[in-house]
Amino acid sequence: MRSNNFAAVAAAAAIGTLLVAACGPLSRQASLPAATTPVPTTAATSPATGTPQAAAAVPAPQLPISVESNRQMRAEGNDGPSSSILRPASCRLTGTTVTARGTYANGGLVPNVYDRYGDIIMLYVLTAPAPGYPAGMQLGVSDASESPALGTSARWHVSLPISSSAGVPARCVVAAQPTHDLQLAPGQTPSASTPTSSASPGGQLPISVESNRQMKAEGNNGPSSSILRPASCQLTGTTVTASGTYADGGFVPNVYDRYGDIIVLYVLTAPTPDYPDGVQLGASDVSESPVLGTRAPWNVSLAISPPSGAPARCVVAAQPTHDLQLAP
């Protein structure tokens, strides 16, 4: 989710006198559906001619920002406390970094339940809507290390660097994202008799393919994930590895390549009263997610941090990395 440009022209005419106008560099600005703050200008004097010149500060473009709705949170398996407590004030693009800032509702009071879920404030940056991407394409999501714990201060901010080759940022979304299961009391630890894993090291985990309905709910309008045929999902130590093949005898249509689809692995915990679909423990990184169709058998791995929770099931999906290209 190019730089603002300006031209400064000063010209004056007096009877019998011709002054040369000075012009600054001129370039074209990328179109963004966003407002910009007024450009402050200051007067300066050319050391060569003594002619007054206008100096303008380049503003950082403001992007529209919204809060993820409860409906969208539930569709993505986020059954933690509502994100509506967030009150975003701005989302600014500076160079290639997008930074969102805001406060909280209720005068800054954040209930303990957010702390008990370990909620952090996540920033998502998307492009403008496009054919096949009515909600825009997700350019990135803030890393946990850049996502502040919800409620740690009255004012919050969260940043995300965007690769210029990924696309043009058009809007921002912030959400409260839980990092662990609900703890009914801070510091609560399981007893010695409490199971800590749903599968022994080297154990097999159930695996499924993300449905078209779930893909659409998450804004993934690329080709269906149903082409994937997962064979196994193995937990070895703290690493989960999914393996499989493709439907149709391994034939993968070119459309997947044109969307730049990769096979993404999601690992979740077992269902709980507050998380009927389980808590998402992680998703495979792009570097660990193979391009869809590059070879008949595929495998994708994900390292899980033990304190995050016990892996209980796996989900794989075809995830586009760019807009549809009609020709290679």
C-alpha positions in Angstrom: 0.0 0.0 0.0 5.8 8.4 -5.6 6.6 11.3 -4.3 4.6 14.6 -4.2 6.0 17.2 -6.6 5.9 20.9 -6.9 7.0 23.6 -9.2 8.0 27.0 -8.0 7.8 29.8 -10.6 8.6 33.4 -9.9 8.3 36.1 -12.6 8.1 39.8 -12.4 7.9 42.5 -15.1 8.7 46.1 -14.8 8.6 48.8 -17.4 11.7 48.5 -19.5 13.0 45.6 -17.4 12.8 41.9 -18.0 13.4 39.4 -15.1 14.0 35.7 -15.8 11.7 33.3 -14.0 13.2 30.5 -12.1 11.5 27.1 -12.3 11.8 24.1 -10.0 11.8 20.4 -11.2 8.5 19.2 -12.4 7.3 15.6 -12.3 4.0 13.7 -12.3 2.4 12.6 -9.0 0.9 9.1 -8.6 -2.9 9.1 -8.2 -4.0 8.2 -4.7 -7.6 8.4 -3.4 -6.5 10.4 -0.4 -6.4 13.9 0.9 -3.3 15.8 1.6 -2.6 18.5 4.2 -2.1 22.1 3.0 1.4 22.7 1.7 3.1 25.4 3.9 5.2 27.9 1.9 7.9 30.2 3.0 9.6 33.1 1.3 13.3 32.7 0.3 15.8 34.8 -1.7 17.9 33.6 -4.5 21.5 34.1 -3.6 22.3 34.7 -7.3 19.7 37.3 -8.2 18.2 38.4 -4.9 14.8 37.5 -6.4 12.2 36.3 -3.9 11.3 32.6 -4.5 8.6 30.3 -3.0 9.8 27.3 -1.0 7.2 24.6 -0.4 7.3 21.7 2.0 6.2 18.4 0.5 3.3 17.0 2.4 3.0 13.3 3.4 -0.2 12.0 1.7 -3.1 11.1 4.1 -4.8 7.8 3.3 -8.4 6.9 4.4 -8.4 4.7 7.5 -11.1 2.5 9.0 -11.6 0.0 11.8 -12.2 -3.7 10.9 -15.8 -4.5 11.6 -17.0 -7.3 14.0 -18.4 -9.1 11.0 -15.1 -9.1 9.1 -13.2 -10.1 12.3 -15.5 -13.1 12.8 -15.2 -14.1 9.1 -11.4 -14.2 9.5 -11.6 -16.3 12.7 -10.8 -13.4 15.0 -13.2 -13.9 17.9 -11.4 -11.7 20.4 -12.8 -8.4 21.7 -14.2 -5.9 19.2 -11.9 -3.6 17.3 -14.4 -0.8 17.7 -12.5 0.5 20.7 -9.9 1.9 18.3 -10.3 5.5 17.2 -7.9 6.1 14.3 -6.9 9.7 13.7 -4.7 9.5 10.6 -2.9 7.2 8.2 0.1 8.8 6.5 2.3 7.7 3.7 5.8 9.0 4.1 8.2 7.7 1.4 7.5 4.0 1.4 6.3 3.8 5.0 2.6 3.9 6.1 2.0 5.0 9.7 -1.4 5.0 11.4 -2.1 6.9 14.6 -5.0 7.2 17.0 -6.5 6.9 20.4 -9.2 4.8 22.2 -12.9 5.1 22.8 -14.3 5.6 26.3 -11.8 8.3 27.2 -8.9 5.9 26.8 -10.2 3.2 29.1 -9.2 -0.2 27.8 -10.9 -3.2 29.6 -8.6 -5.9 30.9 -10.1 -8.4 28.5 -7.9 -7.0 25.7 -4.8 -7.5 27.8 -5.9 -11.0 28.6 -6.2 -11.8 25.0 -2.8 -10.2 24.4 -4.3 -8.0 21.8 -2.1 -5.9 19.5 -3.1 -3.2 17.0 -2.6 -4.5 13.5 -2.3 -2.2 10.5 -3.4 -3.5 7.0 -2.6 -1.5 3.9 -4.6 -2.0 0.7 -4.7 -0.8 -2.9 -7.7 0.9 -4.5 -10.5 -1.5 -5.8 -9.7 -3.3 -9.0 -11.4 -5.9 -11.2 -11.2 -9.1 -9.1 -10.3 -7.1 -6.0 -13.4 -5.1 -5.0 -12.0 -4.4 -1.6 -8.5 -3.7 -2.9 -5.4 -6.0 -2.7 -3.7 -6.3 0.6 -0.2 -4.9 0.3 1.0 -5.8 3.7 0.2 -6.2 7.4 2.3 -4.8 10.3 4.7 -7.2 12.0 4.0 -8.2 15.6 7.2 -6.3 16.6 5.7 -3.1 15.0 2.2 -3.6 16.4 1.7 -2.1 19.9 0.0 -4.0 22.6 -3.6 -2.6 22.8 -4.0 -0.2 25.8 -0.3 0.4 26.7 -0.7 4.1 26.2 -3.5 6.6 25.5 -2.2 7.3 22.0 -1.0 4.6 19.7 0.8 4.4 16.3 1.8 1.5 14.1 3.9 1.5 11.0 4.4 -0.7 7.9 7.0 -0.4 5.1 5.5 -1.0 1.7 7.5 -2.1 -1.3 7.1 0.3 -4.2 6.8 -2.6 -6.6 3.9 -4.2 -4.7 1.4 -1.5 -5.6 0.1 1.9 -4.6 -1.4 2.3 -1.1 -4.9 3.6 -1.2 -6.4 2.9 2.3 -5.7 1.6 5.7 -7.5 -0.7 8.1 -6.6 -1.2 11.8 -7.8 -4.1 14.0 -7.4 -5.6 17.5 -5.7 -8.9 16.9 -5.4 -11.5 19.8 -2.0 -13.2 20.2 -3.2 -16.0 22.5 -6.2 -17.7 24.0 -8.3 -15.9 26.6 -6.8 -16.0 30.1 -9.4 -15.6 32.8 -6.8 -14.2 35.2 -3.5 -12.6 34.4 -0.5 -14.9 35.0 -2.6 -18.0 35.1 -0.5 -21.1 34.2 -1.8 -24.6 33.4 -1.5 -27.3 36.0 0.8 -30.3 35.5 -2.2 -32.4 34.4 -3.3 -30.0 31.7 -2.4 -31.1 28.2 -0.1 -28.7 26.5 -0.2 -30.1 23.0 -2.9 -31.6 20.7 -0.4 -33.7 18.9 2.9 -35.3 19.9 6.1 -34.3 18.1 6.0 -35.9 14.7 2.1 -36.1 15.0 -0.3 -35.7 12.1 -2.7 -32.7 12.2 -6.0 -32.5 10.3 -5.7 -30.4 7.1 -8.3 -28.7 5.0 -8.5 -26.3 2.0 -9.9 -22.8 2.4 -13.4 -22.6 1.0 -14.4 -20.1 -1.7 -16.8 -18.4 0.8 -14.0 -17.9 3.3 -11.7 -16.6 0.6 -14.2 -14.0 -0.5 -14.9 -12.9 3.1 -11.1 -12.2 3.4 -11.0 -10.2 0.2 -9.3 -13.0 -1.7 -11.0 -12.9 -5.1 -8.3 -14.9 -7.0 -8.8 -18.4 -8.4 -10.3 -21.0 -6.1 -8.1 -22.9 -3.6 -10.0 -26.1 -4.5 -7.3 -27.0 -6.9 -5.1 -28.0 -3.9 -5.1 -31.6 -2.8 -3.4 -31.7 0.7 -2.1 -35.1 1.7 -0.7 -34.4 5.2 0.2 -31.8 7.8 3.0 -32.9 10.1 4.1 -31.4 13.4 7.8 -32.0 14.0 9.1 -30.3 17.1 7.9 -26.7 16.6 7.6 -26.9 12.8 4.4 -27.7 10.9 4.8 -28.9 7.3 1.9 -29.4 4.9 2.3 -31.5 1.7 0.1 -32.3 -1.2 -0.5 -32.3 -4.9 -3.1 -30.7 -7.3 -6.4 -31.7 -8.7 -6.8 -32.5 -12.4 -3.8 -34.8 -12.5 -1.5 -31.9 -11.6 -2.6 -29.6 -14.3 -2.6 -25.9 -13.1 -4.3 -23.3 -15.3 -2.2 -20.2 -16.3 -4.6 -18.0 -14.4 -2.9 -19.0 -11.1 0.5 -17.9 -12.4 -0.9 -14.6 -13.7 -2.3 -13.8 -10.2 1.1 -14.8 -8.8 -0.6 -17.3 -6.5 1.4 -19.0 -3.7 0.3 -21.8 -1.4 -0.1 -20.3 2.1 -0.3 -22.5 5.2 -2.4 -21.4 8.2 -2.1 -23.2 11.6 -4.8 -23.0 14.2 -5.4 -24.2 17.8 -8.4 -26.3 18.8 -11.7 -24.6 19.2 -12.5 -22.9 22.5 -15.7 -21.2 23.8 -14.3 -17.8 22.7 -12.7 -19.1 19.5 -15.0 -21.6 17.8 -12.6 -21.8 14.8 -9.5 -21.9 16.9 -6.8 -19.2 17.3 -4.6 -18.6 14.3 -1.0 -19.3 15.4 0.6 -18.2 12.2 0.7 -18.1 8.4 3.6 -19.2 6.2 5.9 -16.4 5.0 6.1 -15.6 1.3 9.6 -17.1 1.2 8.3 -20.3 2.6 5.2 -20.4 0.4 5.8 -22.1 -3.0 4.4 -20.6 -6.2 1.3 -22.5 -7.1 1.9 -24.9 -10.0 5.7 -24.9 -10.0 5.8 -28.7 -9.4 3.4 -31.6 -9.0 4.0 -32.3 -5.3 4.2 -29.3 -3.0 5.1 -28.6 0.6 5.0 -25.5 2.8 6.3 -25.1 6.4 5.7 -22.8 9.3 7.6 -22.5 12.6 5.3 -22.1 15.6 6.3 -20.5 18.9 5.4 -22.9 21.8 4.0 -20.1 24.1 1.5 -19.1 21.4 -0.6 -22.3 21.7 -0.8 -25.9 20.6 -1.3 -26.6 16.9 -4.5 -28.5 16.3 -5.3 -28.2 12.6 -4.0 -26.8 9.3 -5.6 -24.9 6.4 -4.0 -24.2 3.0 -5.1 -21.6 0.5 -4.1 -20.1 -2.9 -3.1 -16.6 -2.1 -2.6 -14.0 -5.0 0.4 -11.7 -4.7 -0.6 -9.2 -7.4 -3.5 -8.1 -9.6 -4.5 -10.3 -12.5 -2.2 -9.9 -15.5 -4.0 -10.8 -18.8 -0.8 -11.8 -20.5 2.5 -13.2 -19.0 
